[in-house]
């Protein structure tokens, strides 16, 4: 094993604060990016649903075939 104890693993010959800070920043950025991506995905899906409903409403209200009577 490269380290004699858990304490020496955390300290890493004086480089521990730098190394662990880098890991924290990396994982925080990774989690932040994942959360942001999920939010963007939800917004795109919601916008597509809204546009689809709007297009359906416009088609139903402006479609000349929908006003024809079959009698």
DRENDORO-452300 format. One line per field, with one value per residue: x, y, z of N, C-alpha, C in turn; residue in one letter. Coordinates in Angstrom, 2 decimals. Atoms other than C-alpha are relative to their C-alpha. Example, Ala and Ser with C-alpha at 12.3 -4.5 7.8 and 13.67 -1.06 7.14 Angstrom:
# DRENDORO-452300
n_u: [0.89:-0.82]
n_v: [-1.19:-1.19]
n_w: [0.00:-0.06]
ca_u: [12.30:13.67]
ca_v: [-4.50:-1.06]
ca_w: [7.80:7.14]
c_u: [0.90:-0.77]
c_v: [1.20:1.09]
c_w: [0.00:0.73]
type: [a:s]
//
This chain:
# DRENDORO-452300
n_u: [0.85:-0.82:0.06:-0.09:1.23:1.04:-0.41:-0.99:0.74:0.69:-0.98:-0.75:-1.29:0.18:0.75:1.40:1.00:0.12:0.59:1.41:0.73:0.22:1.07:1.27:0.39:0.36:1.29:1.03:0.26:0.67:1.38:0.66:0.27:1.09:1.24:0.31:0.43:1.35:0.89:0.13:0.80:1.40:0.48:0.19:1.18:1.18:0.21:0.49:1.40:0.78:0.08:0.85:1.39:0.33:0.17:1.25:1.10:0.05:0.48:1.43:0.79:-0.14:0.21:1.30:0.72:0.65:1.24:0.94:1.03:0.11:1.40]
n_v: [-1.18:-1.19:-0.83:0.79:-0.10:-0.82:-1.39:-0.36:-0.05:-1.29:-1.08:0.21:-0.69:-1.45:-0.34:0.38:-1.07:-0.31:1.15:0.17:-1.15:0.27:1.00:-0.63:-0.90:0.83:0.65:-1.04:-0.41:1.13:0.03:-1.21:0.19:0.98:-0.66:-0.98:0.73:0.50:-1.16:-0.37:1.05:-0.23:-1.20:0.31:0.86:-0.83:-0.91:0.80:0.33:-1.23:-0.28:1.01:-0.35:-1.22:0.38:0.75:-0.97:-0.81:0.87:0.24:-1.23:-0.56:1.07:-0.19:1.27:0.25:-0.76:0.50:0.90:1.21:0.19]
n_w: [0.00:0.16:-1.20:-1.23:-0.78:0.61:-0.19:1.03:1.26:0.07:0.05:1.24:-0.09:0.10:1.20:-0.22:0.19:1.43:0.68:-0.39:0.54:1.43:0.10:-0.37:1.09:1.15:-0.21:-0.07:1.38:0.66:-0.49:0.51:1.42:0.13:-0.41:1.03:1.19:-0.24:0.08:1.41:0.65:-0.39:0.69:1.42:0.11:-0.28:1.14:1.12:-0.29:0.16:1.43:0.61:-0.33:0.74:1.40:0.10:-0.13:1.22:1.07:-0.20:0.16:1.35:0.98:0.64:0.02:-1.28:-0.07:1.00:-0.52:0.81:0.37]
ca_u: [0.00:1.29:0.27:1.01:-2.25:-5.49:-4.10:-1.14:-3.58:-5.57:-2.46:-0.57:2.81:1.44:-0.38:-3.67:-5.46:-4.71:-5.65:-8.89:-9.89:-9.44:-11.61:-14.31:-14.31:-14.41:-17.32:-19.21:-18.83:-19.89:-23.00:-23.78:-23.51:-25.78:-28.40:-28.22:-28.53:-31.61:-33.16:-32.46:-33.95:-37.13:-37.40:-36.98:-39.59:-42.03:-41.51:-42.02:-45.25:-46.46:-45.63:-47.34:-50.52:-50.43:-50.02:-52.91:-55.15:-54.24:-54.88:-58.29:-59.38:-58.12:-58.81:-61.56:-62.46:-63.38:-66.21:-67.82:-71.10:-71.64:-75.40]
ca_v: [0.00:3.46:5.05:3.82:5.02:6.73:9.97:9.90:9.18:12.34:14.49:13.06:14.43:17.98:17.86:16.67:20.05:20.76:17.25:17.06:20.58:19.58:16.51:18.58:21.19:18.49:16.59:19.80:20.86:17.40:17.42:21.02:20.15:17.12:19.18:21.96:19.45:17.87:21.32:22.17:18.85:19.53:23.00:21.68:18.97:21.46:23.89:21.14:20.06:23.67:24.16:20.89:21.88:25.33:23.81:21.43:24.29:26.36:23.41:22.75:26.38:27.20:23.86:24.49:20.79:20.87:23.36:21.46:19.76:16.22:16.69]
ca_w: [0.00:-0.85:2.46:5.97:7.47:6.62:8.04:5.65:2.81:3.66:4.08:1.04:2.10:2.29:-1.04:0.43:0.62:-3.05:-4.21:-2.21:-3.25:-6.89:-6.36:-4.65:-7.42:-10.10:-8.57:-7.80:-11.44:-12.62:-10.43:-11.40:-15.09:-14.64:-12.79:-15.38:-18.23:-16.67:-16.26:-19.89:-20.99:-19.02:-20.54:-24.07:-23.52:-21.99:-24.87:-27.45:-25.74:-25.67:-29.36:-30.26:-28.39:-30.01:-33.47:-32.83:-31.70:-34.75:-37.05:-35.53:-35.64:-39.15:-40.88:-43.47:-43.53:-39.86:-40.54:-43.41:-42.70:-43.92:-44.46]
c_u: [0.89:0.04:-0.02:-1.29:-1.01:0.35:1.02:-0.65:-0.69:0.98:0.81:1.30:-0.12:-0.80:-1.49:-1.01:-0.20:-0.74:-1.48:-0.85:-0.29:-1.11:-1.36:-0.50:-0.46:-1.38:-1.14:-0.36:-0.76:-1.46:-0.77:-0.36:-1.15:-1.34:-0.43:-0.53:-1.41:-1.02:-0.23:-0.86:-1.48:-0.58:-0.26:-1.24:-1.26:-0.30:-0.53:-1.46:-0.89:-0.17:-0.90:-1.48:-0.45:-0.26:-1.30:-1.20:-0.15:-0.52:-1.50:-0.83:0.07:-0.23:-1.38:-0.81:-0.75:-1.33:-1.04:-1.04:-0.12:-1.42:-0.31]
c_v: [1.24:0.86:-0.90:0.01:0.86:1.48:0.42:0.03:1.36:1.15:-0.04:0.81:1.50:0.44:-0.27:1.12:0.36:-1.12:-0.11:1.17:-0.20:-1.03:0.61:0.90:-0.81:-0.62:1.00:0.48:-1.09:-0.08:1.22:-0.12:-0.99:0.63:1.01:-0.68:-0.55:1.14:0.45:-1.01:0.19:1.22:-0.27:-0.86:0.80:0.93:-0.76:-0.39:1.22:0.31:-1.01:0.30:1.24:-0.32:-0.78:0.93:0.82:-0.82:-0.21:1.26:0.55:-1.04:0.16:-1.29:-0.25:0.73:-0.49:-0.90:-1.18:-0.23:0.39]
c_w: [0.00:1.26:1.23:0.80:-0.76:0.12:-1.07:-1.39:-0.15:-0.19:-1.30:-0.04:-0.21:-1.21:0.14:-0.21:-1.47:-0.73:0.33:-0.45:-1.48:-0.19:0.32:-1.12:-1.21:0.18:0.13:-1.41:-0.75:0.42:-0.50:-1.47:-0.22:0.36:-1.05:-1.26:0.16:-0.06:-1.43:-0.76:0.32:-0.71:-1.47:-0.19:0.23:-1.16:-1.21:0.20:-0.23:-1.48:-0.71:0.29:-0.76:-1.47:-0.20:0.08:-1.27:-1.17:0.11:-0.24:-1.42:-1.10:-0.65:-0.05:1.30:0.10:-1.00:0.67:-0.95:-0.47:-1.40]
type: [x:x:x:x:x:x:x:x:x:x:x:x:x:x:x:x:x:x:x:x:x:x:x:x:x:x:x:x:x:x:x:x:x:x:x:x:x:x:x:x:x:x:x:x:x:x:x:x:x:x:x:x:x:x:x:x:x:x:x:x:x:x:x:x:x:x:x:x:x:x:x]
//
